[in-house]
């Protein structure tokens, strides 16, 4: 049996095809017509035989002879969907649709495209989008209507909407009483609705209608498997594989059926027969699905997330939709902070998740993606009795994120009553209370956390910061002193004490404390870095450079440290060259270090040395590959340097950076968007829009291409078009940044009320985003609503205590009202930005 290695091969055959739809050839009897028909006959024959490689090759030959014909493209897309490659199938269908200019003439083809695209979307777990695609089918014949209704039922079933699924299958059955798939669908719905008797009756009816249909036998096997009837399950799976198993690639359905049959055989004690099928899966691809999964789990348990992710991506390339691989990769992406990817991977499995970590992680991801109501629904189903403190805590966080303050507090407090030692939850709850200006309650939570879990550091840090923010330096210092007494070796306690000393204007004491932390642990990067920042702020550049270099030696891949070292030497050519020489030495000393090499790559791009940049890019990519990591950091350097070059209006260098970057990372969204902005800036809007169209195709869920085009129109003063594009972006993914952009355009259009309404909406949807509260405050202040402005400034500061603009503006308003707090706020703003003229002016007036 051939293996899954052919799936990428088939997908690649479809990439970049030039699709042209026009009239048929004039000479129907020509030699090319005969050859075309022969290739198509062969393609269909091989497809029926399950030989998808040969079918694809014959279809390609037909395309070369008759590129205007549409049937070969449909055949190739059918092969993709059979193989389980929904992503590439969707892309090819979108490209096919884009090339149809006469919708009426091609109505049947458009309907067929819509149905296939719905299937492709369902494979990827995009259920709502699949339903929207089915809804576009118009004026279809009865066969197409039946297929569309079955597809609709399948989508509803996957969403858990059983009544809607039942209605769709019944409607299909009314149209064609002999069609078997509506009956299979109704049987599945009956079983999922806990009507086992009806499920079996409908299955028997389906077997009478189509006794040789693999889908019917597959469902018979699945139904028996779920009910524990292993003998019948084996019969069903074996009969299904007579058809499903004929494909010369490891399709997803083939993989899942063989896997299920292996489970059944083990349950029946037939290990030797199970081993035969295990060998089929084990030999299914280079590296093998099974061994790749084992390697992924092994790397995951060791904490090597990047390596584990690479193995899982290999599995998903070979068997798209592989449930275990999707779930584990989703968990990894969540741990890596790639929340949107995690949700995309885990989402399709939400309905099958009964209990456990999957549901919790998916719920947490949806909370972070500002979809708290979905998270609440999942968690309520997971723990309807509210007996699991972890689930109840997440429920409370979801409720707070949704703006349900009363329910959120009640749930979090209930969770804490069940798990009173959850110091992390208490600290998080305290942050929420601080944002609501409930300082005393927040302090109470933090003190309880410290009392119950003396080893927890986060509550102590936050408590000290709260007292310092309130101006109670004595209590803040008392928290630190007690912490150091309880944990004399805590580096974080010493660092926090140093930070408080700095806030009090005692740099010498802060220096002494940081040096004390370094003496205790020379390999702790934080005190080295903090001491460098302190010297940089006080103008001691040489000392700062020394400390930053010490930090870099301890942590050569710490980007924050490396950036600080570059930043402090950037403005002097000789000093910057010295830093680069230090990075070269560090790279030689630490063969595995990526950070210094990335910094050298960035410097080469800044210096317009593209040859050196390319050599460094290859060097870093090789090391990343050896470490089992992606090349995203390298692409990120190209993006960042191109962004700065474009901002400096160095269009020629921007073009050279983008050219080199996109040669290496063609599908990188950020690089493509910078190239689009470059073309807009060069007054080449047609080329920019072509780039954006490609980005939308490659990244269909991204709002960023809409934002780039909207920014262009906003800059040109074409505000209606800008607002429309921003709104389209919000439909893809709502964000505080988009709301801020829209509010700015509304102000530019002379619509302050609409701007304020948008900002209010933003603060409700994204209550923890300080930028929204800051913009609200400035809008209120501009309108003369002082009380609302001050309240919004206070909220912005609670969320971001180092927001110098909010501190400065609130200090000025307090000074106008002759309030004592003005001096403290103005001083804090001045310490954060001592070279900002407006902040210096405010501080001076308050002092005066």
Rosetta blueprint (number, residue, H / E / L):
1 X L
2 X L
3 X L
4 X L
5 X L
6 X H
7 X H
8 X H
9 X H
10 X H
11 X H
12 X H
13 X H
14 X H
15 X L
16 X L
17 X L
18 X L
19 X L
20 X L
21 X L
22 X L
23 X L
24 X L
25 X L
26 X L
27 X L
28 X L
29 X L
30 X L
31 X H
32 X H
33 X H
34 X H
35 X H
36 X H
37 X H
38 X H
39 X H
40 X H
41 X H
42 X H
43 X H
44 X H
45 X H
46 X H
47 X H
48 X H
49 X H
50 X L
51 X L
52 X H
53 X H
54 X H
55 X H
56 X H
57 X H
58 X H
59 X H
60 X H
61 X H
62 X H
63 X H
64 X H
65 X H
66 X L
67 X L
68 X L
69 X L
70 X L
71 X H
72 X H
73 X H
74 X H
75 X H
76 X H
77 X H
78 X H
79 X H
80 X H
81 X H
82 X H
83 X H
84 X L
85 X L
86 X H
87 X H
88 X H
89 X H
90 X H
91 X H
92 X H
93 X H
94 X H
95 X H
96 X H
97 X H
98 X H
99 X L
100 X L
101 X L
102 X L
103 X L
104 X L
105 X L
106 X L
107 X H
108 X H
109 X H
110 X H
111 X H
112 X H
113 X H
114 X H
115 X H
116 X H
117 X H
118 X H
119 X H
120 X H
121 X H
122 X H
123 X H
124 X L
125 X L
126 X L
127 X H
128 X H
129 X H
130 X H
131 X H
132 X H
133 X H
134 X H
135 X L
136 X L
137 X L
138 X L
139 X L
140 X L
141 X L
142 X H
143 X H
144 X H
145 X H
146 X H
147 X H
148 X H
149 X H
150 X H
151 X H
152 X H
153 X H
154 X H
155 X H
156 X H
157 X H
158 X H
159 X H
160 X L
161 X L
162 X H
163 X H
164 X H
165 X H
166 X H
167 X H
168 X H
169 X H
170 X H
171 X H
172 X H
173 X H
174 X H
175 X H
176 X L
177 X L
178 X L
179 X L
180 X L
181 X H
182 X H
183 X H
184 X H
185 X H
186 X H
187 X H
188 X H
189 X H
190 X H
191 X H
192 X H
193 X L
194 X L
195 X L
196 X H
197 X H
198 X H
199 X H
200 X H
201 X H
202 X H
203 X H
204 X H
205 X H
206 X H
207 X H
208 X H
209 X H
210 X L
211 X L
212 X L
213 X L
214 X H
215 X H
216 X H
217 X H
218 X H
219 X H
220 X H
221 X H
222 X H
223 X H
224 X H
225 X H
226 X H
227 X H
228 X L
229 X L
230 X H
231 X H
232 X H
233 X H
234 X H
235 X H
236 X H
237 X H
238 X H
239 X H
240 X H
241 X H
242 X H
243 X H
244 X H
245 X L
246 X L
247 X L
248 X L
249 X L
250 X L
251 X L
252 X H
253 X H
254 X H
255 X H
256 X H
257 X H
258 X H
259 X H
260 X H
261 X H
262 X H
263 X H
264 X H
265 X H
266 X H
267 X H
268 X L
269 X L
270 X L
271 X H
272 X H
273 X H
274 X H
275 X H
276 X H
277 X H
278 X H
279 X H
280 X H
281 X H
282 X H
283 X L
284 X L
285 X L
286 X L
287 X L
288 X L
289 X H
290 X H
291 X H
292 X H
293 X H
294 X H
295 X H
296 X H
297 X H
298 X H
299 X H
300 X H
301 X H
302 X H
303 X L
304 X L
305 X H
306 X H
307 X H
308 X H
309 X H
310 X H
311 X H
312 X H
313 X H
314 X H
315 X H
316 X H
317 X H
318 X H
319 X L
320 X L
321 X L
322 X L
323 X H
324 X H
325 X H
326 X H
327 X H
328 X H
329 X H
330 X H
331 X H
332 X H
333 X H
334 X H
335 X H
336 X L
337 X L
338 X L
339 X H
340 X H
341 X H
342 X H
343 X H
344 X H
345 X H
346 X H
347 X H
348 X L
349 X L
350 X L
351 X L
352 X L
353 X L
354 X L
355 X L
356 X L
357 X H
358 X H
359 X H
360 X H
361 X H
362 X H
363 X H
364 X H
365 X H
366 X H
367 X H
368 X H
369 X L
370 X L
371 X L
372 X H
373 X H
374 X H
375 X H
376 X H
377 X H
378 X H
379 X H
380 X H
381 X H
382 X H
383 X L
384 X L
385 X L
386 X L
387 X L
388 X L
389 X H
390 X H
391 X H
392 X H
393 X H
394 X H
395 X H
396 X H
397 X H
398 X H
399 X H
400 X H
401 X H
402 X L
403 X L
404 X L
405 X H
406 X H
407 X H
408 X H
409 X H
410 X H
411 X H
412 X H
413 X H
414 X H
415 X H
416 X H
417 X H
418 X H
419 X L
420 X L
421 X L
422 X L
423 X H
424 X H
425 X H
426 X H
427 X H
428 X H
429 X H
430 X H
431 X H
432 X H
433 X H
434 X H
435 X H
436 X L
437 X L
438 X L
439 X H
440 X H
441 X H
442 X H
443 X H
444 X H
445 X H
446 X H
447 X H
448 X H
449 X H
450 X H
451 X H
452 X H
453 X L
454 X L
455 X L
456 X L
457 X L
458 X H
459 X H
460 X H
461 X H
462 X H
463 X H
464 X H
465 X H
466 X H
467 X H
468 X H
469 X H
470 X L
471 X L
472 X L
473 X H
474 X H
475 X H
476 X H
477 X H
478 X H
479 X H
480 X H
481 X H
482 X H
483 X H
484 X H
485 X H
486 X H
487 X L
488 X L
489 X L
490 X L
491 X H
492 X H
493 X H
494 X H
495 X H
496 X H
497 X H
498 X H
499 X H
500 X H
501 X H
502 X H
503 X H
504 X L
505 X L
506 X L
507 X H
508 X H
509 X H
510 X H
511 X H
512 X H
513 X H
514 X H
515 X H
516 X H
517 X H
518 X H
519 X H
520 X H
521 X L
522 X L
523 X L
524 X L
525 X H
526 X H
527 X H
528 X H
529 X H
530 X H
531 X H
532 X H
533 X H
534 X H
535 X H
536 X H
537 X H
538 X L
539 X L
540 X L
541 X H
542 X H
543 X H
544 X H
545 X H
546 X H
547 X H
548 X H
549 X H
550 X H
551 X H
552 X H
553 X H
554 X H
555 X L
556 X L
557 X L
558 X L
559 X H
560 X H
561 X H
562 X H
563 X H
564 X H
565 X H
566 X H
567 X H
568 X H
569 X H
570 X L
571 X L
572 X L
573 X H
574 X H
575 X H
576 X H
577 X H
578 X H
579 X H
580 X H
581 X H
582 X H
583 X H
584 X H
585 X H
586 X H
587 X H
588 X H
589 X H
590 X L
591 X L
592 X L
593 X L
594 X L
595 X H
596 X H
597 X H
598 X H
599 X H
600 X H
601 X H
602 X H
603 X H
604 X H
605 X H
606 X H
607 X L
608 X L
609 X L
610 X H
611 X H
612 X H
613 X H
614 X H
615 X H
616 X H
617 X H
618 X H
619 X H
620 X H
621 X H
622 X H
623 X H
624 X H
625 X H
626 X H
627 X L
628 X L
629 X L
630 X L
631 X L
632 X H
633 X H
634 X H
635 X H
636 X H
637 X H
638 X H
639 X H
640 X H
641 X H
642 X H
643 X H
644 X H
645 X H
646 X H
647 X H
648 X L
649 X L
650 X L
651 X H
652 X H
653 X H
654 X H
655 X H
656 X H
657 X H
658 X H
659 X H
660 X H
661 X H
662 X H
663 X H
664 X H
665 X L
666 X L
667 X L
668 X L
669 X H
670 X H
671 X H
672 X H
673 X H
674 X H
675 X H
676 X H
677 X H
678 X H
679 X H
680 X H
681 X H
682 X L
683 X L
684 X L
685 X H
686 X H
687 X H
688 X H
689 X H
690 X H
691 X H
692 X H
693 X H
694 X H
695 X H
696 X H
697 X H
698 X H
699 X L
700 X L
701 X L
702 X L
703 X L
704 X H
705 X H
706 X H
707 X H
708 X H
709 X H
710 X H
711 X H
712 X H
713 X H
714 X H
715 X H
716 X H
717 X L
718 X L
719 X H
720 X H
721 X H
722 X H
723 X H
724 X H
725 X H
726 X H
727 X H
728 X H
729 X H
730 X H
731 X H
732 X H
733 X L
734 X L
735 X L
736 X H
737 X H
738 X H
739 X H
740 X H
741 X H
742 X H
743 X H
744 X H
745 X H
746 X H
747 X H
748 X H
749 X L
750 X L
751 X L
752 X H
753 X H
754 X H
755 X H
756 X H
757 X H
758 X H
759 X H
760 X H
761 X H
762 X H
763 X H
764 X H
765 X H
766 X L
767 X L
768 X L
769 X L
770 X H
771 X H
772 X H
773 X H
774 X H
775 X H
776 X H
777 X H
778 X H
779 X H
780 X H
781 X H
782 X H
783 X H
784 X L
785 X L
786 X H
787 X H
788 X H
789 X H
790 X H
791 X H
792 X H
793 X H
794 X H
795 X H
796 X H
797 X H
798 X H
799 X H
800 X L
801 X L
802 X L
803 X L
804 X H
805 X H
806 X H
807 X H
808 X H
809 X H
810 X H
811 X H
812 X H
813 X H
814 X H
815 X H
816 X H
817 X L
818 X L
819 X L
820 X L
821 X H
822 X H
823 X H
824 X H
825 X H
826 X H
827 X H
828 X H
829 X H
830 X H
831 X H
832 X H
833 X L
834 X L
835 X L
836 X L
837 X H
838 X H
839 X H
840 X H
841 X H
842 X H
843 X H
844 X H
845 X H
846 X H
847 X H
848 X L
